[in-house]
């Protein structure tokens, strides 16, 4: 009797078979992979998140699925690991899985990073980030693996560093070229805004978003001085781009470098950050800041964003022939917040002390 019941087990089976018959081989494979990933996620105890927003990130002539999820109150932007690998010309080859069987650490690496010659160029921060993946649902009901969006440019950095060290394999040259193209257009700071735009998440931001940004970036107490925040190569390239001779035996800088640094760095970190730093920074009788601006950035968000941004700035400096060329590139990947003109001359309130 059950065989004749269209709503019974056999009826459901026939209905499912009919639906599968209409799908292309590629669609059937995708559904099978999604089902397998969902089962594995459940077995490993990993949560499967419902995205706040999803979209496609157009980059390097391709579209990369991206999503925004909220985990314990933290907004996390994700890119599809599988499509990230494909966007750089990589693939999931058998060599990756053979390496993964021999070394458990490789299992957490995207296939394009699993080759042993790349290991020295993977930073601790990137290693840590790659150890945390997120499962989230996509429009088709499938389950996708996502990596934090800010890891994307860090992965590209691995290939650029390996290329500079002449450590790339011939098979990795094309990936390095793709990484170079990406970094020229994106650097480190553009990924968050691009994902928000692609998913439409910026429309969901709270009305008090600026206040929350400032609370996240600006520390209530003065933070310890961190030596080496602005590395010598930042000033070496800044001197070069401004047509000045750089001397490594002195820390003296032209006074107007404070204005340049505010424009290059603090004005581009987040909305209102530079203005808030000026408000909360104590000044001496001469009106000069008594500590560095970065000492008022929160250690978990503000300072980390600063370090990330400085990495992108130096990368762009290396690619630029002069200061206007550098600023034109920087304007593409990290626009100023609330300021469209570069301060070309010293501001009496801004000196190198504010750096």
C-alpha positions in Angstrom: 0.0 0.0 0.0 2.9 2.3 0.8 4.2 1.8 -2.7 1.0 3.4 -4.1 1.0 6.3 -1.6 2.7 9.3 -3.2 3.2 10.8 0.3 4.8 7.6 1.7 8.4 6.6 1.8 8.5 5.2 -1.7 6.6 8.2 -3.0 9.1 10.6 -1.5 11.9 8.5 -2.9 10.4 8.6 -6.4 9.9 12.4 -6.1 13.5 12.8 -5.0 14.8 10.7 -7.9 12.7 12.7 -10.3 14.1 16.0 -9.0 17.7 14.7 -9.1 17.1 13.5 -12.7 16.5 17.1 -13.8 19.8 18.4 -12.4 23.0 18.6 -14.3 25.9 16.4 -13.1 27.6 19.6 -11.7 24.4 20.5 -9.7 24.1 16.9 -8.3 27.8 17.0 -7.3 27.3 20.3 -5.5 24.3 19.0 -3.6 26.2 15.9 -2.6 29.2 18.0 -1.4 26.9 20.3 0.6 25.1 17.3 2.2 28.5 15.8 3.1 29.8 19.1 4.5 26.7 19.5 6.7 27.1 16.0 8.1 30.8 16.6 8.8 30.0 19.9 10.4 27.4 18.3 12.7 29.8 15.4 13.6 32.5 17.9 14.5 30.2 19.9 16.6 30.7 23.0 14.5 27.7 25.4 14.4 26.2 26.3 11.1 25.4 30.0 10.9 22.6 31.8 9.2 24.2 34.8 7.5 23.0 38.3 8.2 23.7 39.1 4.6 25.3 37.3 1.6 26.6 38.5 -1.8 29.3 38.1 -4.4 32.6 40.0 -4.2 33.8 41.0 -7.7 37.6 40.8 -7.8 40.3 39.7 -10.2 37.7 39.3 -12.9 35.8 36.8 -10.8 33.1 36.7 -8.2 33.8 35.3 -4.8 30.8 34.4 -2.5 30.9 36.3 0.7 28.8 36.6 3.8 28.4 38.4 7.1 27.6 36.5 10.3 27.3 37.5 13.9 29.1 35.3 16.5 28.6 36.1 20.1 27.9 39.7 19.2 30.9 40.1 16.9 30.3 40.9 13.3 32.4 38.7 11.1 32.9 39.0 7.3 33.6 35.8 5.5 34.7 34.8 2.0 34.3 31.3 0.6 37.5 29.4 1.1 36.9 27.3 -2.0 36.3 30.3 -4.3 39.2 32.2 -2.7 41.5 29.4 -3.8 40.0 29.4 -7.3 40.3 33.2 -7.6 44.1 32.9 -7.2 44.3 30.1 -9.7 44.7 27.3 -7.1 42.9 24.0 -7.0 42.4 21.1 -4.6 45.0 18.7 -5.9 45.9 15.3 -4.7 49.3 16.5 -3.5 47.5 18.7 -0.9 45.7 15.8 0.6 48.8 13.6 0.6 50.6 16.4 2.6 47.6 16.7 4.9 47.8 13.0 5.8 51.5 13.4 6.6 51.2 16.6 8.6 48.0 17.5 10.5 48.8 21.2 10.4 48.4 21.1 6.6 44.7 20.1 7.0 43.9 23.7 8.1 45.7 25.3 5.2 44.0 26.2 1.9 45.5 24.0 -0.8 47.5 26.8 -2.3 49.4 27.4 1.0 50.2 23.8 1.8 53.5 23.5 -0.1 56.5 23.4 2.2 58.3 26.2 0.5 55.6 28.7 1.6 55.7 27.8 5.3 58.3 30.3 6.3 56.2 33.1 4.9 53.0 32.3 6.8 52.7 34.6 9.8 51.5 33.5 13.2 48.5 35.7 12.8 47.6 34.0 9.5 48.2 30.5 11.0 45.8 31.4 13.8 43.2 32.8 11.5 43.3 29.7 9.2 42.7 27.5 12.2 39.2 29.0 12.6 36.7 28.3 9.9 33.0 29.0 9.9 30.2 27.0 8.3 27.4 29.0 7.0 24.3 28.4 4.8 24.2 29.8 1.3 21.2 30.6 -0.9 20.8 27.1 -2.3 20.7 25.6 1.1 24.2 24.2 0.8 26.8 24.6 3.5 29.9 26.7 2.8 33.3 27.0 4.5 34.2 30.6 5.2 37.4 32.3 6.2 37.6 35.8 7.7 37.8 38.3 4.9 40.9 40.0 6.3 42.8 36.7 5.8 42.4 37.1 2.0 45.1 39.8 1.5 47.3 38.1 4.1 47.3 34.9 2.0 48.3 37.0 -1.0 51.2 38.4 1.1 52.6 34.9 1.5 53.2 34.6 -2.2 54.5 38.1 -2.6 57.0 37.6 0.3 58.0 34.2 -1.2 58.5 35.8 -4.6 60.7 38.6 -3.1 62.8 35.9 -1.4 63.0 34.0 -4.7 61.4 31.0 -3.0 58.5 30.4 -5.4 58.1 27.2 -7.4 57.5 27.6 -11.1 53.9 26.2 -10.6 53.3 29.1 -8.1 54.2 32.0 -10.4 50.7 32.5 -11.8 49.2 32.5 -8.2 51.8 35.2 -7.2 50.8 37.3 -10.3 47.1 37.1 -9.2 48.1 38.0 -5.7 50.0 41.0 -6.9 47.0 42.2 -8.9 44.8 41.8 -5.9 47.1 43.6 -3.6 47.5 46.5 -6.0 43.7 47.0 -6.1 42.8 46.0 -2.6 45.7 46.0 -0.1 44.6 45.1 3.4 42.1 47.7 4.3 39.5 47.4 1.6 38.1 43.9 2.2 35.7 44.7 5.0 34.1 47.6 3.1 33.9 45.6 -0.1 32.2 42.7 1.6 29.7 45.0 3.3 28.9 46.6 0.0 28.6 43.3 -1.9 26.3 41.8 0.7 24.3 45.0 1.3 25.2 44.8 5.0 26.1 48.5 5.3 22.3 49.2 5.1 21.8 47.2 8.3 24.4 49.1 10.3 23.0 50.6 13.5 22.2 54.3 13.6 24.7 54.7 16.4 27.4 53.0 14.3 29.9 55.8 14.6 29.7 55.8 18.4 30.3 52.1 18.4 33.3 52.4 16.0 34.9 55.0 18.3 34.2 53.0 21.4 35.9 50.0 19.7 38.9 51.9 18.4 39.7 54.5 21.1 40.9 53.3 24.5 39.7 55.0 27.7 43.2 54.7 29.2 46.6 55.4 27.8 48.1 52.2 26.4 51.8 51.1 26.8 54.2 52.4 24.2 54.9 49.7 21.6 58.4 50.2 20.1 58.5 49.5 16.3 54.9 50.3 15.6 56.0 52.6 12.8 58.8 50.5 11.3 61.9 52.1 9.7 60.8 51.1 6.2 57.7 53.2 6.6 59.9 56.3 7.0 62.5 55.1 4.5 59.8 55.0 1.7 58.1 58.1 2.9 61.4 60.0 2.6 61.9 58.5 -0.9 58.4 59.3 -2.1 58.8 62.9 -0.9 62.2 63.2 -2.7 64.2 63.5 0.6 67.4 61.7 1.7 66.7 59.1 4.4 69.2 58.8 7.3 69.0 55.7 9.4 71.2 57.1 12.1 68.6 59.6 13.4 65.0 59.6 14.4 64.5 63.3 13.5 61.7 63.8 10.8 60.5 66.9 9.1 57.7 68.4 11.3 55.1 68.2 8.5 55.5 64.4 8.5 53.0 64.4 11.4 50.4 65.9 9.0 51.3 63.3 6.3 51.0 60.5 8.7 47.7 61.6 10.0 46.4 61.7 6.4 48.0 58.4 5.4 47.1 56.5 8.5 44.8 57.8 11.2 42.3 59.5 8.9 41.8 56.2 7.0 41.4 53.8 9.9 37.7 54.4 10.6 35.2 57.3 10.7 36.0 59.9 13.3 39.0 58.2 14.7 41.6 61.0 14.0 39.3 63.7 15.4 38.7 61.6 18.5 42.4 61.0 19.0 43.0 64.7 18.9 40.4 65.3 21.5 41.7 62.7 24.0 45.4 63.3 23.5 47.0 65.4 26.2 49.2 68.3 25.1 52.1 70.2 26.8 52.4 73.9 27.3 53.6 74.3 23.7 50.5 72.5 22.4 52.3 69.4 21.3 51.0 65.9 22.1 52.6 64.3 25.1 52.3 60.7 23.7 51.8 58.9 20.5 48.3 58.7 19.0 48.5 54.9 18.7 48.8 54.7 22.5 45.1 55.7 22.7 44.0 52.9 20.3 42.3 49.9 21.9 44.7 46.9 21.9 42.2 44.4 20.5 40.7 46.4 17.6 42.2 49.8 17.1 45.9 48.9 17.4 45.5 45.7 15.4 43.7 47.7 12.6 46.6 50.2 12.7 49.2 47.4 12.2 47.2 45.9 9.4 46.8 49.3 7.7 50.5 50.1 8.0 51.3 46.8 6.3 49.1 47.8 3.4 50.6 51.3 3.3 54.2 50.0 3.1 53.2 47.5 0.4 51.7 50.4 -1.7 54.7 52.6 -1.0 57.0 49.9 -2.5 54.8 49.9 -5.7 54.8 53.7 -6.1 57.3 55.9 -7.9 56.5 59.1 -6.1 54.2 60.6 -3.5 51.3 61.5 -5.8 51.4 58.1 -7.3 51.3 56.5 -3.8 48.4 58.7 -2.7 46.4 57.8 -5.8 46.9 54.1 -5.1 46.0 54.6 -1.4 42.9 56.6 -2.3 41.6 53.5 -4.2 42.1 51.0 -1.4 41.7 53.1 1.8 39.7 56.3 1.3 39.9 59.1 3.9 37.0 59.4 6.2 35.5 62.9 6.3 38.4 64.5 4.5 39.0 64.8 0.8 42.1 67.0 0.7 45.7 66.2 1.7 47.1 68.5 4.2 50.2 69.6 2.4 51.6 72.0 5.1 52.1 71.6 8.8 49.2 72.0 11.1 50.4 73.9 14.3 48.5 71.3 16.4 50.0 68.3 14.6 53.7 67.5 14.8 55.7 64.3 14.6 54.8 63.7 18.3 51.3 62.7 17.2 52.7 59.7 15.2 
